Amino acid sequence: MTTEKIYRDYYESEIGLIEVTASESALKTLYFVAERDEDTESNEILADTLQQLDEYFKGERRKFTIPLDPDGTDFQKLVWEELRKIPYGKTVSYLDIAKKLNNVGAIRAVGSANGRNRISIILPCHRVIGSDGKLTGYAGGIWRKEWLLEHEGGNNPDEEQMALFGSAKV
């Protein structure tokens, strides 16, 4: 059994240090971390990821074009694919995603899959909010979720008010 080589690099964002890992062909993870690991080695996928992250944080990029290959169950991957479809600056609820998957009863499973997203920001789990319009759960911290939504312009009072009435949907 051959083990796939994994590369690691870091991006220092306005909201903290981000660790990214990739194989030769795709991005595997993107997490907020407290400190750098000494073992770093970059590749073309990571260099492209760091460039696109830099453009995103400067407000110059709204869509990422990096090949992704997160590890997860088939259901998690379906949820993560729905995350990828949420437009920049927009929010959806966990219920909205469950409906897109034709399984309204899976709302908690959608929340669980969202929480296990291994490629935050690029698979924009920060754009998923409660059905009541409240910011709920974010592995990187609610303050980061709020910052990211404000950065994207999706947390202005008009949209926030609309979300409370279930109107801010994709």
N, C-alpha and C positions, 0 to 999 in steps of 0.2 A: 504494500500500500504506500503510495507516494503522498507526501504531505505538500500541500500548496504553500508556496512561499508568501508570507504576508509582510508588507512594508508598512512603516509607521512614520508619521510626521505630525507637526503641530501648527496651529494657527492661533495667534494672539488677537482675540477680538475685543471689542469694547465691553463685552459682557463676560469675559473670561477666556481661559485657555481651552482650545478645542483640539482634541486628538482625533486624527483620521487614520484609518488603516485601509489597505487595498491589496488585492491580488495583482497579478500581471495584467488582468483584463477588466477589473471593476472595483468600485469602492465597496468596502465591506462594512465599515462602521464610521460614525461621526458622533463623538461624545464630548460634553464639557467635562474637564478633569481639573483636579487641584494642582497637579504638578506634572512636569515632563518626565518621561522614562528616558534613561540614558541610551537605550537601544533604539536608535532611529535610523531608518534608511528609506529614502524616497524613491519614487519611480514616476513615470509619466502621468499615470492616473492621479497620483497625489499632487504632483505639481499643478496639474489642471484644476484639481479640486481646490487647492489653496488660492489659485488665481481667481476662480469663480467665487469663492467665499469672500475674498477681498473686494471684488466688484459688488457683491451683494451688500456687504456692510458699508460700502461707500454710496449705496443707493443707485448703482449703475446696472445692476442685474436683477431681473425679476423671475427668471426661469433658469434652472440648472440643466446642463446637458452632459452630465457625467454618467457613464454606465454604472449601474448599481447591481449588487449581488448580496443582499443581506441574508443571513441565515435565519430561518424561521419555518413555522408550519405552513402548510398550504393556505389555511385560513388567514394567518397573519399576513402572508404575502398578498392575499386578495385585499385586505384592509389597507396595507401599505400602498398598494397600487391606487386605491381610492384617494389616499392622502396626496399622492403625487398629482392628482387631477385638480386639487383645490387651488384656485387661482390666487396669485399674489394679492395680498391685501383683503382677502375675503375669509370668512369663517363659516364653518358648518358645525352641526351638532353630531354627537355620537349616533343619535337616532337617524339623522340624514344619511350617514354612512351605512347603517344597518338597512335602511330602505333601498339604497343603491345596490346592496347585495341581495335584495329580495328576501330579507330575513329580519323583520322587525323584532322578533324575539331574541335576536343575537346582540342586542344593544350592550349588554355587559361584556360579552366576548369581544365586541368591537373596542370597548374601552380598554380591555386587557391587552388586546393586540396593539392598540395605539400606545399604551404604556411600555410595550416591549420593542418599540421601534428602535432599531439600531443605527439609523442614519437620520438623526434629527436635523432640522433646518431644511435639508434637501428633500426629505420626505416630511413635509411640514406638519407634524403633529401639533405644533403650537397653534395651528389654525383651527383646531377642533375644540369646541366649547360646549358647555352644558346646554340643554334644550331651553333653559331659562335665561340664556345669554351670559351666564357667569363663567369666569375663567376657572376651569377645574384641572387638577392634576397636570404636572409637567415634570419629568424626571430632572430637568435642569433647574427647577425652581420656578414657582409662579411668577416671580419678579422678572425672570428671563422671558417667560412666555409673554408677559405684558409688554416688555421692551420690544420684543420681536414684532408683536402686533402693531405697536405704535410706530416702529421703524417702517413697517409696510403700509402705514396709513389706514390700517383696518380696524383701529380701535378709537376712531373719532366719535364724538357724541351722537351724531346722526345715525351711524351704523350701529352703535352700541344700543341706542334706544330702539332701533328697528329689531335688533336681535332679541330684545326682551319680549317682543310680540311675535317672534318666530318668522320675521320677514327677511332676515339677512341670511339668505341661503344661496348656494351655488346653483 
